[in-house]
């Protein structure tokens, strides 16, 4: 998918490249990520969350569509890899401030 906002494009690229250090630079210092019923606060927890995910599974994010709603950027993407139930369609709900992800909530598309 073309024309993703710069921060969202970097998020997808660094995730797919499995580059945890570059991935973390997409986030604000006090970022909050909600995924799989857990909340991760700050860069250290975001880094640990990403590293744990990469250690367990190999996967890629394939953007499908992009929307803006109530100040959030919502990326719907297919996540495919070596995890149970693959592939899945997920909504990545970003709040982006000054080109950094302040909040990210990841949910299954219903």
Buried (B, 14 or more C-beta within 10 A) or exposed (E): BEEBBEBBBBBBBBBEEBBBEBBBEBBBEEBBBBBEEEEBEBBEBBBEBBBEBBEEEEBBBEBBEBEEEEEBBBBBBBBBBEBEEEBBBBBBBBBBEEEBBBBBBBEEEE
